[in-house]
Amino acid sequence: MTILLTGSTGYIGSSVLPRLLEEGHSVTALVRDEAKADAVRAAGASAVVGDATDVELVTRLARESDGVIHLASGSDVDPEFIPAVLEGLAGSGKPFVHTGGVWTYGTNADIAEDSPAAPPAITAWRGATEALVLGAAGVRGTVVVPSIVYGHGAGLARVIVDAPRGSGDGAPLRLIGDGSQHWPTVHVDDLGALYVLALENGTAGSVYIGASGANPTVRELGELAAAAAGASGVASETVAETEARLGEGLTEALLLDQQSRGTKARIDLGWEPNGPSLADEIATGSYAPEFARA
């Protein structure tokens, strides 16, 4: 298929794009500038420089495609982009894979796709646009919900490994809150595979949570990061202290206590997440060299 892809040069896109190409698909990436276009072309895809809120452009590109994967989701983009894609794909039965987020489910010890929504303020905007995708007639709309994405030394895991330390040799690493909250996790390359499976085989109106089944606590991750950094351990923060460091909106989301098994994607799509765990990546993997340089 010829796939219209947004966010192709971003963190998740850097795993989705090569996976699409490996599976034999052609990719047209909508990018913001020529530098990103050059990177996409070097990877073996085509590029169109434009804005994801250019309704006429997006509608035309969607119509010319065999399906769409939208990774560059945002509150300033989706209200324009999603209706434009749906107009371009109307009545075709072609796939449209949109991006959600696990924070939408709020604190929950066993998140499944049909769990009730309880989003923090930072992601409260997602529900309306996701409903457009899932309810679209004549389009095979699906939503992939990434959990906490990690791998290749990047992603949100950096808030753990780059956390500040107190003064003096061996000072403890600062946690996010007291660190008792669990985080559902997924390696970025496993997530890339899930997007392609949802494109190829997803059922219209379906949601697929990208979660490896590993749900470590922030304290567990922090202790591994501290050991790798030669710190004396970890130190809790008050909510106010974390808010001062990371901002109120992100702090609310990062303090959510969440766990998920990601069962539906395994059963329905045959997804097999097998990347290294976040714990291993922090202790001895792609994040560890940062400590040696520090």
PyMOL commands that set and color helices and strands:
alter all, ss='L'
color gray80, all
select helices_A, chain A and resi 13-22+34-43+55-64+78-89+102-105+121-123+126-135+158-161+188-201+218-229+239-246+248-254+263-269+278-284+288-293
alter helices_A, ss='H'
color red, helices_A
select strands_A, chain A and resi 2-6+26-31+46-49+67-70+95-99+108-111+140-146+148-151+154-155+173-174+185-187+206-210+234-235+258-260
alter strands_A, ss='S'
color yellow, strands_A
deselect
rebuild
show_as cartoon
